[in-house]
Amino acid sequence: MTDASGPVPVIAGLSSIADRYDVILCDIWGVLHDGIRAFPETGEALSRFRAQGGTVVLVSNAPRPGSDVLPLLDQLGARRDAYDDIVTSGDVTRRSITARPGEPLFHLGPERDEPLFGGLDCRRVPLEEARYVVLTGLFDDDHETPEDYHDRLEAMRARKLPMICANPDLVVERGHRLVYCAGALAALYEARGGEVTYAGKPHRPIYEAALARAAAARQRPVDEARTLAIGDAIRTDITGARGVGLDALFVTRGIHAREFADAHGAHDEMALAQWITEQSVHPTMMMEMLTW
């Protein structure tokens, strides 16, 4: 573990540390792609790690089953040889829904997330009839903000409806802009006194699921001391990894990049060094983009 009081080392490429690890748990959005295209350098790095005997499990706060994320990765141009398996917060959410068989729920989120409920014993109903809420995101994240949901969240709180948040991310990078995610709405609901259960990073269940997938792929137990988590979000990826005792590689070109960019949008290394010391959780190491 890195001493939080000292500087966080910057590495030149994954090749410089690859021999320390057997398993990588890699974030998807912001590391593997930006929502518009896959990063070929990242796919190459993960493919080379696997070629040396490593195992890569993609770990995403996508509010859909992992099997439904795979076609999207293909469309964006992500390499299939860059990973062994995928686990999502949607997979974890499905387990939570399964634990409440037949109970009526209200789905707060866009139609594209409806595969989350496929094959489950659940009834989706209007808010007035629901016993709990499954939150996957804003109905229209291209145009809406969390401020548009105050009345709906207040109606939920008044009925004391428990909420399952299927994507704890606050924002995500889509091309060169940030859009709000389910976590932003869940935070507002909690601030109003609502009860929220989070299915994805930074919470332990998704890491346990990912490590189980890695062990299955390797056909032997995983040594967590030789497991590296990679992500671009301090609040979810880095906090989650450190919270379960894993080394964490912070990719700085992701959602936080604007916070330490110079006037031309380029990385300001001094600003980054200052910013990282101000965070409550520190990564083991960092690099601008995941490359070999």
FITORTOR-78301 format. One record per residue (C-alpha): x, y, z; residue number from 1. Coordinates in nm, 3 decimals, m for minus. Example, Ala and Ser with C-alpha at 12.3 -4.5 7.8 and 13.67 -1.06 7.14 Angstrom:
<rs>
@u=1.230; v=m0.450; w=0.780; n=1;
@u=1.367; v=m0.106; w=0.714; n=2;
</rs>
This chain:
<rs>
@u=0.000; v=0.000; w=0.000; n=1;
@u=0.120; v=0.349; w=m0.081; n=2;
@u=0.185; v=0.582; w=0.210; n=3;
@u=m0.088; v=0.844; w=0.177; n=4;
@u=0.151; v=1.109; w=0.311; n=5;
@u=0.403; v=1.057; w=0.028; n=6;
@u=0.383; v=1.123; w=m0.345; n=7;
@u=0.189; v=0.880; w=m0.561; n=8;
@u=0.426; v=0.731; w=m0.821; n=9;
@u=0.352; v=0.788; w=m1.189; n=10;
@u=0.425; v=0.486; w=m1.409; n=11;
@u=0.508; v=0.497; w=m1.779; n=12;
@u=0.315; v=0.186; w=m1.876; n=13;
@u=0.153; v=m0.133; w=m1.752; n=14;
@u=0.460; v=m0.331; w=m1.861; n=15;
@u=0.662; v=m0.174; w=m1.581; n=16;
@u=0.445; v=m0.338; w=m1.312; n=17;
@u=0.281; v=m0.633; w=m1.492; n=18;
@u=0.500; v=m0.894; w=m1.324; n=19;
@u=0.363; v=m0.794; w=m0.983; n=20;
@u=0.008; v=m0.902; w=m1.067; n=21;
@u=m0.186; v=m1.208; w=m1.181; n=22;
@u=m0.526; v=m1.040; w=m1.204; n=23;
@u=m0.653; v=m0.701; w=m1.318; n=24;
@u=m0.999; v=m0.572; w=m1.231; n=25;
@u=m1.044; v=m0.298; w=m1.491; n=26;
@u=m1.304; v=m0.024; w=m1.509; n=27;
@u=m1.467; v=0.017; w=m1.849; n=28;
@u=m1.604; v=0.365; w=m1.913; n=29;
@u=m1.322; v=0.618; w=m1.891; n=30;
@u=m1.048; v=0.354; w=m1.907; n=31;
@u=m1.137; v=0.116; w=m2.192; n=32;
@u=m1.357; v=0.365; w=m2.383; n=33;
@u=m1.510; v=0.713; w=m2.357; n=34;
@u=m1.864; v=0.620; w=m2.454; n=35;
@u=m1.796; v=0.692; w=m2.822; n=36;
@u=m1.488; v=0.486; w=m2.909; n=37;
@u=m1.262; v=0.228; w=m2.751; n=38;
@u=m0.903; v=0.328; w=m2.676; n=39;
@u=m0.682; v=0.098; w=m2.887; n=40;
@u=m0.379; v=0.157; w=m2.662; n=41;
@u=m0.570; v=0.028; w=m2.362; n=42;
@u=m0.696; v=m0.278; w=m2.545; n=43;
@u=m0.340; v=m0.353; w=m2.651; n=44;
@u=m0.211; v=m0.320; w=m2.294; n=45;
@u=m0.471; v=m0.554; w=m2.148; n=46;
@u=m0.423; v=m0.803; w=m2.432; n=47;
@u=m0.049; v=m0.814; w=m2.366; n=48;
@u=m0.109; v=m0.866; w=m1.994; n=49;
@u=m0.331; v=m1.164; w=m2.074; n=50;
@u=m0.076; v=m1.301; w=m2.321; n=51;
@u=0.173; v=m1.318; w=m2.035; n=52;
@u=m0.067; v=m1.533; w=m1.830; n=53;
@u=m0.266; v=m1.260; w=m1.659; n=54;
@u=m0.643; v=m1.254; w=m1.614; n=55;
@u=m0.856; v=m0.943; w=m1.679; n=56;
@u=m1.209; v=m0.900; w=m1.545; n=57;
@u=m1.389; v=m0.586; w=m1.652; n=58;
@u=m1.579; v=m0.429; w=m1.362; n=59;
@u=m1.841; v=m0.172; w=m1.449; n=60;
@u=m2.109; v=0.032; w=m1.279; n=61;
@u=m2.327; v=m0.022; w=m1.586; n=62;
@u=m2.687; v=m0.079; w=m1.471; n=63;
@u=m2.733; v=m0.370; w=m1.711; n=64;
@u=m2.625; v=m0.734; w=m1.709; n=65;
@u=m2.269; v=m0.791; w=m1.822; n=66;
@u=m2.395; v=m1.001; w=m2.114; n=67;
@u=m2.573; v=m0.691; w=m2.248; n=68;
@u=m2.263; v=m0.474; w=m2.217; n=69;
@u=m2.055; v=m0.700; w=m2.440; n=70;
@u=m2.228; v=m0.601; w=m2.768; n=71;
@u=m2.177; v=m0.234; w=m2.680; n=72;
@u=m1.806; v=m0.295; w=m2.630; n=73;
@u=m1.796; v=m0.463; w=m2.970; n=74;
@u=m1.970; v=m0.164; w=m3.130; n=75;
@u=m1.719; v=0.074; w=m2.977; n=76;
@u=m1.431; v=m0.133; w=m3.110; n=77;
@u=m1.307; v=m0.289; w=m2.786; n=78;
@u=m1.092; v=m0.597; w=m2.835; n=79;
@u=m1.240; v=m0.925; w=m2.717; n=80;
@u=m0.889; v=m1.055; w=m2.640; n=81;
@u=m0.841; v=m0.773; w=m2.386; n=82;
@u=m1.051; v=m0.940; w=m2.116; n=83;
@u=m1.163; v=m1.276; w=m1.979; n=84;
@u=m1.496; v=m1.182; w=m1.823; n=85;
@u=m1.715; v=m0.892; w=m1.716; n=86;
@u=m1.920; v=m0.816; w=m1.406; n=87;
@u=m2.149; v=m0.517; w=m1.368; n=88;
@u=m2.345; v=m0.343; w=m1.099; n=89;
@u=m2.643; v=m0.460; w=m1.302; n=90;
@u=m2.548; v=m0.820; w=m1.224; n=91;
@u=m2.536; v=m0.735; w=m0.853; n=92;
@u=m2.869; v=m0.547; w=m0.878; n=93;
@u=m3.034; v=m0.851; w=m1.032; n=94;
@u=m2.938; v=m1.053; w=m0.725; n=95;
@u=m3.105; v=m0.791; w=m0.504; n=96;
@u=m3.423; v=m0.802; w=m0.712; n=97;
@u=m3.423; v=m1.182; w=m0.699; n=98;
@u=m3.422; v=m1.156; w=m0.319; n=99;
@u=m3.760; v=m0.975; w=m0.339; n=100;
@u=m3.960; v=m1.217; w=m0.558; n=101;
@u=m4.282; v=m1.078; w=m0.702; n=102;
@u=m4.262; v=m0.744; w=m0.522; n=103;
@u=m4.383; v=m0.447; w=m0.727; n=104;
@u=m4.105; v=m0.202; w=m0.816; n=105;
@u=m4.076; v=0.131; w=m0.988; n=106;
@u=m3.798; v=0.161; w=m1.244; n=107;
@u=m3.642; v=0.506; w=m1.247; n=108;
@u=m3.422; v=0.515; w=m1.554; n=109;
@u=m3.410; v=0.504; w=m1.935; n=110;
@u=m3.563; v=0.235; w=m2.152; n=111;
@u=m3.219; v=0.117; w=m2.261; n=112;
@u=m3.171; v=m0.032; w=m1.912; n=113;
@u=m3.476; v=m0.258; w=m1.932; n=114;
@u=m3.263; v=m0.572; w=m1.997; n=115;
@u=m3.177; v=m0.545; w=m1.627; n=116;
@u=m3.514; v=m0.703; w=m1.547; n=117;
@u=m3.513; v=m0.976; w=m1.810; n=118;
@u=m3.617; v=m1.317; w=m1.675; n=119;
@u=m3.663; v=m1.196; w=m1.316; n=120;
@u=m3.967; v=m1.252; w=m1.094; n=121;
@u=m4.062; v=m0.887; w=m1.055; n=122;
@u=m4.348; v=m0.653; w=m1.142; n=123;
@u=m4.276; v=m0.305; w=m1.270; n=124;
@u=m4.554; v=m0.067; w=m1.170; n=125;
@u=m4.621; v=0.308; w=m1.145; n=126;
@u=m4.454; v=0.485; w=m0.856; n=127;
@u=m4.779; v=0.504; w=m0.659; n=128;
@u=m4.804; v=0.122; w=m0.647; n=129;
@u=m4.437; v=0.037; w=m0.586; n=130;
@u=m4.282; v=m0.106; w=m0.272; n=131;
@u=m3.930; v=m0.013; w=m0.375; n=132;
@u=m3.741; v=0.169; w=m0.648; n=133;
@u=m3.469; v=0.044; w=m0.881; n=134;
@u=m3.268; v=0.343; w=m1.000; n=135;
@u=m3.060; v=0.301; w=m1.314; n=136;
@u=m3.021; v=0.664; w=m1.422; n=137;
@u=m3.196; v=0.974; w=m1.547; n=138;
@u=m3.474; v=0.923; w=m1.801; n=139;
@u=m3.294; v=1.156; w=m2.043; n=140;
@u=m2.932; v=1.212; w=m1.941; n=141;
@u=m2.862; v=1.415; w=m2.256; n=142;
@u=m3.087; v=1.699; w=m2.137; n=143;
@u=m3.192; v=1.646; w=m1.774; n=144;
@u=m3.005; v=1.709; w=m1.449; n=145;
@u=m3.074; v=1.582; w=m1.096; n=146;
@u=m3.248; v=1.912; w=m1.021; n=147;
@u=m3.533; v=1.798; w=m1.247; n=148;
@u=m3.616; v=1.514; w=m1.007; n=149;
@u=m3.683; v=1.694; w=m0.679; n=150;
@u=m4.061; v=1.638; w=m0.684; n=151;
@u=m4.033; v=1.271; w=m0.780; n=152;
@u=m3.769; v=1.204; w=m0.513; n=153;
@u=m3.983; v=1.380; w=m0.253; n=154;
@u=m4.278; v=1.158; w=m0.344; n=155;
@u=m4.058; v=0.851; w=m0.292; n=156;
@u=m3.929; v=0.977; w=0.041; n=157;
@u=m4.281; v=1.055; w=0.162; n=158;
@u=m4.373; v=0.690; w=0.101; n=159;
@u=m4.042; v=0.572; w=0.256; n=160;
@u=m3.960; v=0.362; w=m0.048; n=161;
@u=m3.623; v=0.187; w=m0.030; n=162;
@u=m3.407; v=0.242; w=m0.337; n=163;
@u=m3.156; v=0.014; w=m0.507; n=164;
@u=m2.904; v=0.222; w=m0.699; n=165;
@u=m2.779; v=0.016; w=m0.993; n=166;
@u=m2.505; v=0.265; w=m1.084; n=167;
@u=m2.331; v=0.453; w=m0.801; n=168;
@u=m2.139; v=0.678; w=m1.044; n=169;
@u=m2.220; v=1.048; w=m1.012; n=170;
@u=m2.110; v=1.136; w=m1.365; n=171;
@u=m1.956; v=0.963; w=m1.661; n=172;
@u=m1.754; v=1.090; w=m1.954; n=173;
@u=m1.933; v=1.076; w=m2.289; n=174;
@u=m1.692; v=1.195; w=m2.553; n=175;
@u=m1.569; v=1.533; w=m2.427; n=176;
@u=m1.852; v=1.606; w=m2.184; n=177;
@u=m1.982; v=1.472; w=m1.855; n=178;
@u=m2.335; v=1.341; w=m1.807; n=179;
@u=m2.512; v=1.262; w=m1.481; n=180;
@u=m2.556; v=0.903; w=m1.362; n=181;
@u=m2.785; v=0.728; w=m1.115; n=182;
@u=m2.550; v=0.796; w=m0.823; n=183;
@u=m2.625; v=1.168; w=m0.846; n=184;
@u=m2.996; v=1.102; w=m0.795; n=185;
@u=m2.928; v=0.850; w=m0.518; n=186;
@u=m2.718; v=1.108; w=m0.333; n=187;
@u=m3.007; v=1.355; w=m0.347; n=188;
@u=m3.244; v=1.088; w=m0.216; n=189;
@u=m3.012; v=1.006; w=0.073; n=190;
@u=m2.977; v=1.375; w=0.154; n=191;
@u=m3.356; v=1.386; w=0.190; n=192;
@u=m3.347; v=1.093; w=0.432; n=193;
@u=m3.421; v=0.819; w=0.180; n=194;
@u=m3.285; v=0.464; w=0.215; n=195;
@u=m3.040; v=0.364; w=m0.061; n=196;
@u=m2.859; v=0.036; w=m0.127; n=197;
@u=m2.572; v=0.063; w=m0.376; n=198;
@u=m2.501; v=m0.229; w=m0.608; n=199;
@u=m2.168; v=m0.128; w=m0.762; n=200;
@u=m1.831; v=0.030; w=m0.689; n=201;
@u=m1.710; v=0.135; w=m0.434; n=202;
@u=m1.907; v=m0.127; w=m0.240; n=203;
@u=m1.773; v=m0.473; w=m0.158; n=204;
@u=m2.027; v=m0.705; w=m0.332; n=205;
@u=m1.914; v=m0.617; w=m0.685; n=206;
@u=m1.550; v=m0.681; w=m0.595; n=207;
@u=m1.637; v=m1.017; w=m0.445; n=208;
@u=m1.822; v=m1.106; w=m0.765; n=209;
@u=m1.530; v=m0.993; w=m0.981; n=210;
@u=m1.274; v=m1.189; w=m0.781; n=211;
@u=m1.496; v=m1.498; w=m0.807; n=212;
@u=m1.506; v=m1.455; w=m1.187; n=213;
@u=m1.127; v=m1.420; w=m1.195; n=214;
@u=m1.084; v=m1.737; w=m0.990; n=215;
@u=m1.316; v=m1.923; w=m1.226; n=216;
@u=m1.121; v=m1.801; w=m1.529; n=217;
@u=m0.789; v=m1.904; w=m1.372; n=218;
@u=m0.933; v=m2.226; w=m1.228; n=219;
@u=m0.763; v=m2.158; w=m0.897; n=220;
@u=m0.794; v=m1.916; w=m0.604; n=221;
@u=m0.693; v=m1.555; w=m0.659; n=222;
@u=m0.417; v=m1.398; w=m0.449; n=223;
@u=m0.558; v=m1.054; w=m0.369; n=224;
@u=m0.206; v=m0.926; w=m0.300; n=225;
@u=m0.136; v=m0.990; w=m0.669; n=226;
@u=m0.456; v=m0.824; w=m0.791; n=227;
@u=m0.466; v=m0.471; w=m0.935; n=228;
@u=m0.778; v=m0.258; w=m0.974; n=229;
@u=m0.770; v=0.009; w=m1.246; n=230;
@u=m1.007; v=0.303; w=m1.275; n=231;
@u=m1.049; v=0.674; w=m1.342; n=232;
@u=m1.279; v=0.772; w=m1.053; n=233;
@u=m1.147; v=0.840; w=m0.704; n=234;
@u=m1.489; v=0.810; w=m0.539; n=235;
@u=m1.577; v=0.470; w=m0.686; n=236;
@u=m1.281; v=0.292; w=m0.847; n=237;
@u=m1.000; v=0.396; w=m0.615; n=238;
@u=m1.201; v=0.413; w=m0.293; n=239;
@u=m1.359; v=0.076; w=m0.366; n=240;
@u=m1.030; v=m0.097; w=m0.445; n=241;
@u=m0.852; v=0.043; w=m0.140; n=242;
@u=m1.152; v=m0.039; w=0.077; n=243;
@u=m1.123; v=m0.410; w=m0.004; n=244;
@u=m0.745; v=m0.409; w=0.026; n=245;
@u=m0.641; v=m0.408; w=m0.340; n=246;
@u=m0.370; v=m0.207; w=m0.513; n=247;
@u=m0.521; v=0.064; w=m0.733; n=248;
@u=m0.397; v=0.228; w=m1.052; n=249;
@u=m0.556; v=0.567; w=m1.117; n=250;
@u=m0.603; v=0.666; w=m1.484; n=251;
@u=m0.586; v=1.044; w=m1.475; n=252;
@u=m0.724; v=1.122; w=m1.822; n=253;
@u=m1.079; v=1.018; w=m1.721; n=254;
@u=m1.358; v=1.204; w=m1.545; n=255;
@u=m1.126; v=1.407; w=m1.319; n=256;
@u=m0.902; v=1.538; w=m1.600; n=257;
@u=m1.066; v=1.881; w=m1.609; n=258;
@u=m0.972; v=1.939; w=m1.246; n=259;
@u=m0.600; v=1.951; w=m1.318; n=260;
@u=m0.586; v=2.064; w=m1.682; n=261;
@u=m0.407; v=2.378; w=m1.797; n=262;
@u=m0.564; v=2.655; w=m2.005; n=263;
@u=m0.518; v=2.447; w=m2.320; n=264;
@u=m0.680; v=2.134; w=m2.175; n=265;
@u=m0.351; v=1.949; w=m2.130; n=266;
@u=m0.241; v=1.778; w=m1.808; n=267;
@u=m0.083; v=2.015; w=m1.557; n=268;
@u=0.147; v=1.785; w=m1.361; n=269;
@u=0.188; v=2.026; w=m1.070; n=270;
@u=m0.188; v=2.071; w=m1.043; n=271;
@u=m0.234; v=1.693; w=m1.053; n=272;
@u=0.023; v=1.639; w=m0.777; n=273;
@u=m0.154; v=1.894; w=m0.559; n=274;
@u=m0.500; v=1.758; w=m0.637; n=275;
@u=m0.411; v=1.398; w=m0.558; n=276;
@u=m0.272; v=1.493; w=m0.215; n=277;
@u=m0.603; v=1.659; w=m0.131; n=278;
@u=m0.805; v=1.340; w=m0.187; n=279;
@u=m0.915; v=1.137; w=0.113; n=280;
@u=m0.813; v=0.811; w=m0.059; n=281;
@u=m0.493; v=0.767; w=m0.257; n=282;
@u=m0.412; v=0.522; w=m0.536; n=283;
@u=m0.108; v=0.298; w=m0.532; n=284;
@u=0.013; v=0.451; w=m0.858; n=285;
@u=m0.119; v=0.651; w=m1.152; n=286;
@u=m0.075; v=0.710; w=m1.524; n=287;
@u=m0.245; v=0.938; w=m1.775; n=288;
@u=m0.385; v=0.660; w=m1.994; n=289;
@u=m0.365; v=0.284; w=m1.964; n=290;
@u=m0.097; v=0.176; w=m2.211; n=291;
@u=0.155; v=m0.105; w=m2.222; n=292;
</rs>
